């Protein structure tokens, strides 16, 4: 039945509440359980004086109105039973938060590790933060949704890959400050920042995605907006992207070489309206088909772009007077480079052709009065 008291003191044993509870529950160990369908109007605190003591179990759909673990963190919280919704309206602190096949709504900051024991859903409210790791007992189970602005400070899917991550809501910023391992990552029209490597396929709908120096992507990155020339990718430094970039629709821009001596590699096809090079030396390998619509320009000396598959620069690429290099490498297969290769200062810019297979340069290279510094052929070529 219902319990109504200002303070409910629970010792080290187990307590089961079979009805609605109104009041502050203070626990000193053991497990406190609230029956399915009943709310707790109040909070739950660990009053032992040390973190990591006491357990809270929500058996079904329950709303908890006040803070959990306000003074000291709980040992564990079990919530999100199958086909139910658990909602925490205030802050939550527990060493471990176990989520089953239901839904858990966090309307305030969360401090603790979240673990999916089945294919459940966790929603984080606007402008809130999860400080802790998020993982799953099984591969490709568990969904994380950032309802608005949000930050996850721990790793996601370190032991088992999660199924879905939804983030990047319009006019908000989503921050992921450690590794992310999720099968499908849906990003809307806001901004998403990845501070570490990502494993999974990224579907971007007209938003902006920023990758920190050293953040690699094992998977593809696609434009899921349905329209060409939307969405942007920015790489702060060195990164490797294993999968295709924009295989369905082209991105509006890809921004690279944003730190000195960055090394980037795109392992599959890439398509973008604009390829924007930062004013830093660095190297980029394009290992498959590359398509760029707008005119591309070098912006510093010692920038090296290597193409190992067919490349099309619809409006050409210019060295702009810098001592940088375009390399065509046909080691893996024949390739064709389409698009004028120009410069704005005579005898600047280097074109190198290498590899055992044939490289074809299908457009003009340099011009009278604005010749390249050199064209070096180390393999078969057609120009």
C-alpha positions in Angstrom: 0.0 0.0 0.0 1.0 3.7 -0.2 3.6 5.2 2.1 3.6 8.9 3.0 6.3 10.2 5.3 8.8 13.1 5.3 11.8 10.8 5.9 11.8 7.0 5.3 14.9 5.4 6.9 16.0 2.1 5.5 18.7 0.0 7.1 21.0 -2.6 5.5 18.1 -5.0 4.7 15.8 -5.2 1.7 12.5 -3.3 1.5 9.7 -3.7 -1.0 7.2 -0.9 -1.5 3.9 -2.2 -3.0 2.3 1.1 -3.6 3.1 4.8 -4.2 5.7 6.4 -2.0 5.8 10.0 -0.9 8.9 11.1 1.0 12.7 11.0 1.1 14.1 7.5 1.3 17.5 7.2 3.0 19.2 3.9 2.6 22.2 2.4 4.4 22.7 -0.7 2.2 20.4 -3.5 1.0 17.9 -3.2 -1.9 14.9 -0.9 -2.0 12.2 -2.0 -4.6 9.3 0.0 -5.8 6.4 -2.0 -7.4 5.4 -1.6 -11.0 3.1 1.3 -11.8 3.8 3.3 -8.6 5.6 6.6 -8.4 8.2 7.9 -5.9 7.5 11.5 -5.0 10.8 12.1 -3.4 14.4 11.0 -3.7 16.6 8.2 -2.7 19.9 8.8 -0.9 22.8 6.8 0.4 23.4 8.0 3.9 26.3 5.7 4.8 28.8 8.4 4.3 30.6 6.6 1.5 29.8 6.2 -2.2 28.6 2.9 -3.7 26.1 1.6 -1.1 22.5 0.5 -1.5 20.5 -0.6 -4.5 17.3 0.8 -6.1 15.0 -1.4 -8.2 12.1 0.0 -10.2 10.0 -3.1 -11.1 8.0 -1.4 -13.8 6.8 2.1 -14.9 7.8 4.5 -12.2 8.5 8.3 -11.9 11.1 9.4 -9.4 10.7 13.1 -8.7 13.8 14.0 -6.7 17.5 13.3 -6.7 18.9 9.8 -6.4 22.3 9.5 -4.7 22.5 13.2 -3.8 24.9 12.8 -0.9 26.7 9.6 -1.9 26.2 7.5 -4.9 24.2 4.3 -4.8 25.7 0.9 -5.7 23.2 0.2 -8.4 19.9 1.2 -10.0 17.8 -1.3 -12.0 15.2 0.2 -14.2 13.5 0.1 -17.7 11.9 -3.3 -17.3 10.5 -4.6 -20.6 7.5 -2.6 -22.0 7.8 0.0 -19.2 9.0 3.6 -18.8 11.1 4.7 -15.9 11.6 8.5 -15.5 14.2 10.2 -13.2 13.2 13.9 -13.0 16.3 15.0 -11.0 20.0 14.0 -10.8 21.1 10.4 -10.6 24.3 9.0 -9.1 25.0 5.3 -8.9 28.0 3.1 -9.7 25.9 1.0 -12.1 22.6 1.7 -13.8 21.2 -1.5 -15.4 18.6 -0.9 -18.1 16.4 -3.8 -19.4 14.3 -3.8 -22.6 12.1 -0.8 -21.6 12.7 3.0 -21.6 14.6 5.0 -19.1 14.3 8.8 -19.2 16.9 10.9 -17.5 15.7 14.5 -17.1 18.8 15.7 -15.3 22.5 14.9 -15.1 23.6 11.3 -14.6 26.8 10.2 -12.8 27.5 6.5 -13.2 28.0 3.7 -15.7 24.9 2.6 -17.7 24.7 -1.0 -18.8 22.0 -2.5 -21.1 21.0 -6.0 -20.1 18.6 -6.1 -23.1 17.6 -4.0 -26.1 16.3 -1.0 -24.1 16.2 2.8 -24.7 17.8 5.6 -22.7 16.8 9.2 -23.3 18.9 12.1 -22.0 17.0 15.4 -21.6 18.1 18.7 -23.2 21.3 20.3 -21.8 22.2 17.3 -19.6 25.3 15.2 -19.2 26.1 11.5 -18.6 29.4 11.1 -16.7 30.2 7.4 -17.1 30.5 4.7 -19.6 27.6 3.2 -21.5 27.8 -0.5 -22.5 25.7 -3.6 -23.2 25.7 -7.2 -22.2 25.1 -8.3 -25.8 26.2 -7.1 -29.2 23.9 -4.6 -31.0 21.5 -4.0 -28.1 20.7 -0.7 -26.5 19.7 2.8 -27.9 20.9 6.1 -26.7 18.9 9.3 -27.6 20.0 12.8 -26.8 16.8 14.8 -26.9 18.6 18.1 -27.3 22.0 19.5 -26.2 23.9 16.8 -24.5 27.3 15.4 -23.5 28.5 11.8 -22.8 31.8 11.9 -21.0 32.5 8.2 -21.0 33.0 5.5 -23.6 30.0 4.0 -25.5 30.1 0.3 -26.4 33.6 -0.5 -25.2 32.8 -4.2 -24.6 29.7 -4.8 -26.8 28.5 -2.6 -29.7 25.2 -0.8 -29.0 22.5 -0.8 -31.6 21.5 2.9 -32.2 22.7 6.4 -31.2 20.5 9.4 -31.9 22.0 12.9 -31.5 22.7 16.2 -33.2 19.2 17.7 -32.8 18.6 21.0 -34.7 20.2 24.0 -33.1 22.0 22.0 -30.5 25.5 20.5 -29.9 26.1 16.9 -28.9 29.5 16.0 -27.4 31.0 12.6 -27.2 34.2 12.8 -25.2 35.4 9.2 -25.5 35.2 6.3 -28.0 31.9 5.4 -29.6 30.9 1.9 -30.8 27.4 1.8 -32.1 26.0 0.0 -35.1 23.9 3.0 -36.5 24.6 6.6 -35.5 21.7 8.9 -36.6 22.7 12.6 -36.5 20.2 15.4 -37.3 20.8 19.0 -38.4 22.7 20.2 -35.3 26.4 19.9 -34.5 28.0 16.7 -33.2 31.6 16.6 -31.8 33.5 13.3 -31.6 36.6 13.6 -29.4 37.8 10.0 -30.0 37.4 7.2 -32.5 34.0 6.0 -33.8 33.0 2.5 -34.8 29.7 2.3 -36.7 27.9 3.8 -39.6 27.1 7.5 -39.4 23.9 8.8 -41.1 24.0 12.6 -41.2 20.9 14.8 -42.0 22.2 18.2 -43.0 24.2 18.8 -39.7 27.8 19.4 -38.9 30.2 16.7 -37.6 33.6 17.5 -36.1 36.2 14.8 -35.5 39.1 15.6 -33.1 42.7 14.9 -34.0 43.3 11.2 -33.9 39.6 10.3 -34.1 39.2 7.5 -36.7 35.9 6.2 -38.2 35.5 2.5 -38.8 32.4 2.5 -40.9 30.8 4.7 -43.5 29.6 8.3 -43.3 26.5 9.1 -45.4 24.3 12.0 -46.2 20.8 10.8 -45.2 19.0 14.1 -45.8 17.7 13.1 -49.2 19.3 16.2 -50.9 22.8 16.8 -52.4 25.1 19.4 -50.9 24.0 19.3 -47.3 25.9 18.5 -44.2 29.6 19.0 -43.4 32.5 17.0 -42.0 35.5 18.6 -40.3 38.7 16.8 -39.3 40.8 18.7 -36.7 43.9 16.7 -37.5 44.9 13.1 -38.4 42.1 10.6 -39.0 41.3 7.5 -41.0 37.9 6.8 -42.4 37.5 3.2 -43.5 34.1 3.3 -45.3 32.5 5.4 -48.0 31.8 9.1 -47.5 28.5 10.3 -49.0 27.6 7.3 -51.1 23.9 8.3 -51.3 24.0 12.1 -51.6 27.0 14.5 -51.7 28.0 16.5 -48.6 28.2 20.3 -48.7 31.8 20.3 -47.5 34.6 18.3 -46.1 37.2 20.3 -44.1 40.7 18.8 -43.7 44.3 19.7 -42.8 43.2 21.8 -39.9 46.4 21.2 -37.9 50.1 21.1 -38.9 51.3 17.8 -40.4 47.9 16.1 -40.2 47.7 12.7 -41.9 44.3 11.6 -43.3 43.2 8.6 -45.2 39.8 7.9 -46.9 39.6 4.2 -47.5 36.6 4.2 -49.8 34.6 6.4 -52.2 34.2 10.1 -51.3 31.8 12.7 -52.7 31.5 16.4 -51.7 30.5 19.7 -53.1 33.6 21.4 -51.5 36.9 20.1 -50.3 38.3 22.7 -48.0 42.0 22.6 -47.1 43.2 24.3 -44.0 46.4 26.4 -44.1 48.7 23.7 -42.8 51.1 21.2 -44.2 49.8 17.6 -44.3 48.9 14.6 -46.4 45.7 13.0 -47.5 45.3 9.6 -49.2 42.1 9.1 -51.3 42.1 5.3 -51.8 39.0 5.0 -54.0 36.8 7.1 -56.2 36.8 10.8 -55.3 34.4 13.4 -56.6 34.6 17.2 -55.8 32.2 19.7 -57.5 33.5 23.1 -56.5 37.0 24.4 -57.4 39.5 23.2 -54.8 42.6 25.2 -53.8 45.8 24.4 -52.0 46.3 26.8 -49.0 49.9 26.1 -47.8 53.2 24.6 -48.9 53.9 20.9 -48.4 50.3 19.7 -48.8 50.2 16.3 -50.5 47.1 14.8 -52.0 47.4 11.2 -53.2 44.8 9.6 -55.4 44.7 5.8 -55.7 41.4 5.7 -57.6 39.5 7.7 -60.2 39.2 11.4 -59.2 36.9 14.1 -60.6 37.3 17.7 -59.7 34.5 19.2 -61.8 35.8 22.8 -61.5 39.4 21.9 -61.2 42.1 22.2 -58.5 44.7 25.0 -58.2 48.0 25.1 -56.4 47.5 28.8 -55.9 51.3 29.3 -56.0 52.1 26.9 -53.2 54.8 24.3 -53.3 52.5 21.3 -52.8 51.9 18.0 -54.6 49.2 16.0 -56.3 50.2 12.3 -56.6 48.5 9.8 -58.8 49.2 6.3 -57.6 48.1 3.4 -59.9 49.6 0.7 -57.8 46.2 -1.0 -57.2 44.5 -0.3 -60.5 44.3 2.0 -63.5 43.0 5.5 -62.6 41.8 8.6 -64.3 42.1 12.2 -63.0 39.5 14.5 -64.5 39.7 18.3 -63.8 42.1 21.0 -64.7 45.3 21.2 -62.5 46.4 24.8 -62.4 48.4 27.3 -60.4 48.4 31.1 -60.1 52.2 31.5 -59.9 54.6 30.2 -62.6 56.6 27.1 -61.7 54.7 26.2 -58.6 53.0 22.9 -57.8 54.1 19.3 -58.4 52.3 16.5 -60.2 53.7 13.0 -59.5 52.5 9.9 -61.4 53.6 6.5 -60.1 52.5 2.9 -60.0 52.6 -0.1 -62.3 49.2 0.5 -63.8 48.1 3.3 -66.0 47.3 6.8 -64.8 45.3 9.0 -67.2 45.2 12.8 -66.8 42.1 13.8 -68.8 42.3 17.6 -68.4 44.8 20.4 -68.8 47.8 20.6 -66.5 49.2 24.1 -66.0 49.0 26.9 -68.6 51.3 29.3 -70.4 52.8 31.6 -67.9 51.5 29.6 -65.0 53.3 26.3 -65.4 53.7 23.7 -62.7 57.1 23.4 -61.1 57.4 19.8 -62.2 55.6 16.7 -63.6 57.3 13.5 -62.6 56.3 10.2 -64.2 57.5 7.1 -62.3 55.0 4.7 -63.9 52.7 4.3 -66.9 50.7 7.4 -67.8 48.4 9.0 -70.4 48.3 12.8 -70.5 
